[in-house]
């Protein structure tokens, strides 16, 4: 798990939630995510989840979404994330 990584999980085992990692706790195999979308819980903002609760999927961003994420990586001076995003852009 990396800070900034987008993840998909199931809140309480049944509600789809999407967000990005804001904190990582490798000793406990847990991370904190900033929820951007959660089915049936639109006010949810944060979740702390186990690594095993992450549903693996590779995001397929549209061109506009990818450009916005690249702008965000530049604005936050996150070089690694910027390079990762530009690799997807090719």
N, C-alpha and C positions, 0 to 999 in steps of 0.2 A: 504494500500500500504506500502511495506517495501523496504528500500534500498537493492538492490541486487536481488529483485524479477523480474523474467522474465515476460514480458507482450507482448501481441499481440494487435495491434490497426490498424485502417484504416486511413492513411494520406489523408486528404481532402475527407474523406468519401469513398474512392475507392481503394487506394493503400495499400496492406498488408504490415505492418511493424512489425518487431520483435526487441526487445531490452530489456535492464534491467534498473531498476529504479536506478538513481544516486542521486536524491534529491527528497525530499517529502515536500509538502506544505499543510498540513492538514487543516489549516484555510481557504484555498482557494479551497480545494478539487482538487488539481492539483499535478502533479509530472513531473519531468524531466527524460527523458530516453535517454540512449546511444543506438542509433540504430545500430544493427548489420546486419540487412537485410531489405531492402525496395524495393518492387516491382516497377520497372520503375524509381526509384530514387537511383541508386547505390552509389551516393556520399553523401547521407544524413547521417549525423552523430548524430544529436541531435534533439529531439522533446520535447516540453512541452505540456502535454495533461491533460485534465480533467479526473478524476477518471471514469466518465461515458463513456469515449471514449475507455476504456480498454475492450477488448473482452475476456471474461473468457474462459479459457481452461487450463486443467492441463497438463503440459508437460510430455511426455513419452520419457525420455532420454534413449539412448542406454547405454550399460554397459561402453563403452569407453568414451562417453560424460559425464556420471555421475562421472566416475573416474577423468576426467579432471576437472570437477567442484569442486570435493572434494579437489583436489590438489590446485586449485585456492583459495578455502576457507581457506585452511591451510596457503597458502602463504600470504594471507591478514589478517591472525589472526582473522577471522570472526567466532567465536565459534558458534553463533546461526545458521548461514548458514550451517556450517559444520555439526552440529547436525541434521538439517533439511534434508540435503542431505544423511547423513548416514542412516536416518530412511527410506528414499526411496530405499536405497541400500539393505535393508533386504528382 
